[in-house]
Structure formats: structure tokens, C-alpha cells
Amino acid sequence: MAAAPIIELQHIKKAYGEKTVLNDLSMTVYPNEFVSIVGASGSGKSTIFNLVSHLQEPSGGELSVPERIGYMQQKDLLLPWKTILDNVVLPLDLQRKNKKVSREEARRLLDKIGLAGYEDKYPSELSGGMKQRVNFLRTFLASDKVLLLDEPFGALDSLTKSLMQKWLLDIKEEFQLTILFITHDIEEALFLSDRIYVMSSELKNFKEEIVLDFHNDEKLARLRSEKLLHLKEEILAQL
């Protein structure tokens, strides 16, 4: 029997007064999937994240999502006066978890993401990519392995962005994460994702769902694939 969706939106509508932002929108995300949403600015992508993360309620339709979802935005939002370790454990401190246990777990995970030895540093001492890894780890600790990532690499230079994309795929597999991802970078979505939803500003809904069924075991090979170029052109034509 196929696994049930871990995130499911059915005929969702979201309106602010007379302004409709989402109209009859449906989508699913299954356990351990990497699903991306691409679309023009103002098409409603962030509204979907606000609904899935419980920050807003839909105006209509049905929504089924886990209670604890990590929501990571493009800005790292690290507290500059706190050390890296204290930034990472912040969600656990807010949940009043045992501080000794939380910090031991955070140290172990910092080692896992290549930041051992940075526990007592401050955000200003880290590079952009390192800050996003810290931000990712804090988001992970606030969740039940279900993450919403909103343009997390948008502010990084191209080399750092490429390294972070590969790092994210490795971490996803190691921790068996479910990821819903927003990006304006079509090639990034095609590289990282198992499926892509293409958002339409006019329809207030998805224009197309693309299943990426090639080079699933070695996604780096996708970047050299002629099929990726064709799909990129197809998506661009719809935006």
C-alpha cells in the first residue's frame, strides 16, 4: 500500500476580503519527497507556506499537515548576540526541553553538518553558506523532519549556492527528510526535486505538475541532461 501524504491540500481557497490569492488549489507531498513550487512573484507561493505552517487559516477547502513543521526563510534570522550553539537550540529552549540534553544533541548535529568547532562563534563570524546551515539545523530541530524552505539559497553567490544544493540533498537522505521548497530558480528546482508544481498568477492555482523521473539516484547527472533543458524551457514558457 502506498504511503499516505504527509502534507495534503484539497480545494484550498484563500482570500483577503474581496482579493482571492488562492483558488481551488490542491497538492500533496509524500514522506521523504522533495517537492518544489515555482512561480512568479506574487503568485501565492508564500501564502501556501503560511497555510501549511499554521500561520494562517484557509478561507475554504481542507488542509492536512503535521503539527510540527520547520519553516526556513531566505534570511537566516540568527540572533547576532547569541552563539551558534545557542541559536541552534533556541526552539528546544522555547519548548523547555532539558538544556544539557539539547546542547549535547546540537553539538552532535553541528558535527554532522560540518560545523564542529563553531559552537561558541557568533553569526557575524560565519560565511553566508555556514549561516544557512545553522539556520537549517535550527529549523530541523523545530520540526518532525518536515521542512518548508523558502528561497533558502537565493542570497548566496553561485558557487556557494551550488555547494549548498548538494549538501541539502545529502542531508535530506541522511535524516530522511520531507521537503517542500520555494524557488525562483527553475534549474535549482529541476535539480533538487522529485516533483515540481508550477504556479499560475492568473489561475491562483497550479498550472502544471511535473514528475521528475530521470536520474533520481544521481541527481548531479540531471544537470548534464538534455531533458532538463527541455523541461526548463517548458516551465519558462508557462511563467
C-alpha positions in Angstrom: 0.0 0.0 0.0 1.3 3.4 -0.9 2.2 5.8 1.9 -0.4 8.5 2.7 0.5 12.1 2.0 2.3 13.9 4.9 1.0 17.2 3.5 -2.3 17.4 1.7 -4.2 20.5 0.4 -7.7 19.9 -1.1 -9.6 22.6 -3.0 -7.9 25.3 -0.9 -9.1 28.9 -1.2 -7.5 31.9 0.4 -8.9 35.4 0.2 -8.2 38.7 1.9 -11.6 40.5 1.7 -12.5 40.5 -2.0 -9.0 39.7 -3.1 -8.6 36.0 -3.9 -5.0 34.8 -3.5 -5.5 31.0 -3.9 -8.5 29.4 -5.7 -9.4 25.7 -5.6 -5.7 24.7 -5.1 -4.8 21.0 -4.4 -1.5 19.4 -3.8 0.2 16.5 -2.0 3.6 15.9 -0.5 4.6 12.3 0.4 7.1 11.2 3.1 10.7 11.7 2.1 9.8 13.6 -1.0 11.4 16.8 -2.3 8.7 18.9 -3.9 9.3 22.4 -5.3 6.9 25.2 -6.1 8.0 27.7 -8.8 6.1 30.7 -10.0 6.3 34.5 -10.5 6.5 36.9 -7.5 3.0 37.5 -6.1 1.6 34.2 -7.4 0.7 32.9 -4.0 3.7 30.6 -3.2 4.4 32.2 0.3 0.7 32.1 1.1 0.8 28.3 0.6 3.7 28.1 3.1 1.8 30.3 5.6 -1.2 27.9 5.4 0.9 24.7 5.7 2.9 26.2 8.7 -0.3 27.1 10.5 0.5 30.8 10.3 -2.8 31.4 8.5 -6.1 29.6 8.0 -7.6 28.9 4.6 -10.8 30.6 3.6 -12.1 27.3 2.2 -11.1 23.7 1.5 -9.3 21.1 3.6 -5.7 21.0 4.8 -3.9 18.1 6.5 -0.4 18.8 7.7 1.8 17.7 10.7 1.7 19.8 13.9 5.5 20.5 13.9 6.8 21.8 10.6 10.1 23.7 10.3 9.8 26.9 8.2 13.1 28.3 7.0 13.1 31.6 5.1 15.7 33.2 2.9 17.1 35.4 5.6 18.9 33.4 8.3 17.2 35.3 11.2 20.0 34.2 13.5 20.2 36.2 16.7 23.5 38.1 16.5 24.0 38.3 20.3 23.8 34.5 20.7 26.4 31.9 20.0 25.9 29.4 17.2 25.1 26.7 19.7 22.5 28.9 21.5 20.9 29.9 18.2 20.6 26.2 17.2 18.9 25.1 20.4 16.6 28.1 20.6 13.5 26.2 19.5 14.3 23.5 22.1 14.7 26.1 24.8 11.4 27.6 23.9 9.8 24.1 24.3 11.5 23.9 27.7 13.5 20.8 26.8 16.4 19.7 29.1 19.2 22.2 28.3 22.0 19.7 28.8 20.4 17.1 26.5 19.5 19.7 23.9 23.0 21.1 23.7 24.6 17.6 23.5 22.3 16.8 20.6 23.0 20.2 18.9 26.8 19.6 19.2 26.4 16.2 17.6 24.3 17.6 14.7 26.7 20.6 14.2 29.4 18.0 13.6 27.1 16.2 11.1 26.7 19.4 9.1 30.4 20.2 9.1 30.3 22.9 11.8 32.0 21.2 14.7 34.2 23.8 16.4 31.9 26.7 15.7 29.6 26.3 18.7 31.0 29.3 20.5 31.3 31.6 17.5 28.7 34.3 16.6 26.8 34.7 13.4 29.0 37.6 12.2 32.0 35.3 12.2 30.4 32.8 9.7 30.1 32.9 5.9 26.7 33.1 4.2 26.6 29.3 3.5 27.6 28.5 7.1 24.8 30.7 8.4 22.3 28.9 6.3 23.5 25.6 7.6 23.0 26.8 11.1 19.6 28.2 10.2 18.7 24.8 8.5 19.7 22.9 11.7 17.6 25.2 13.9 14.7 24.7 11.6 15.2 20.9 11.6 15.2 20.8 15.4 11.9 22.7 15.4 10.2 20.1 13.2 9.2 16.5 12.9 11.5 16.1 9.8 9.1 18.0 7.6 10.7 21.3 6.3 9.4 24.3 4.4 12.3 26.0 2.7 11.5 29.4 1.2 14.3 30.5 -1.3 16.9 29.4 1.3 19.9 29.9 -1.2 18.6 32.9 -3.0 21.0 35.4 -1.4 24.1 33.2 -1.9 26.7 33.5 -4.6 26.6 30.9 -7.4 29.4 28.7 -6.1 28.2 28.7 -2.5 24.7 28.0 -3.8 25.8 25.0 -5.8 27.6 23.6 -2.8 24.6 24.1 -0.6 22.3 22.4 -3.0 24.4 19.3 -3.0 24.8 19.5 0.8 21.0 19.7 1.2 20.4 16.6 -0.9 23.0 14.7 1.3 21.4 15.9 4.5 17.9 15.0 3.2 18.9 11.5 2.6 20.8 11.1 5.9 17.9 12.3 8.0 15.1 11.1 5.8 13.5 14.5 5.5 10.4 15.6 3.7 11.0 19.0 2.0 8.6 21.5 0.4 10.7 24.1 -1.4 10.0 27.5 -3.0 12.4 28.8 -5.6 12.5 31.3 -8.5 15.5 29.3 -9.9 13.9 26.8 -12.3 17.2 24.9 -12.8 17.5 24.6 -9.0 14.0 23.1 -8.8 14.7 20.7 -11.6 18.0 19.6 -10.0 16.7 19.1 -6.4 13.1 17.9 -6.8 11.1 14.7 -7.2 8.1 16.8 -8.4 7.5 20.4 -9.3 4.3 22.4 -9.1 4.2 25.4 -11.5 2.2 28.3 -10.0 -0.1 30.5 -12.2 -0.7 34.1 -11.1 -3.8 34.2 -13.3 -5.4 31.0 -12.1 -4.4 31.4 -8.5 -3.6 27.7 -8.7 -1.1 25.3 -10.2 -0.8 25.3 -14.0 1.2 22.1 -14.1 2.7 19.3 -12.0 5.9 17.9 -13.3 7.2 14.5 -12.2 11.0 14.2 -12.5 11.5 10.6 -13.2 15.1 10.7 -14.6 18.4 10.4 -12.8 16.6 10.1 -9.4 19.5 8.2 -7.9 22.2 10.5 -9.1 20.7 14.0 -9.4 24.0 15.6 -10.4 23.6 13.8 -13.7 20.4 15.8 -14.3 22.5 19.0 -14.7 24.1 17.4 -17.8 20.8 16.1 -19.2 19.2 17.4 -22.3 15.8 16.6 -20.8 16.5 19.1 -18.0 16.9 21.8 -20.7 13.7 20.9 -22.4 11.8 21.0 -19.1 13.4 24.3 -18.2 12.1 25.8 -21.5 8.7 24.3 -20.9 8.4 25.8 -17.4 9.7 29.2 -18.6 7.0 29.3 -21.3 4.3 28.9 -18.6 5.5 31.7 -16.3 
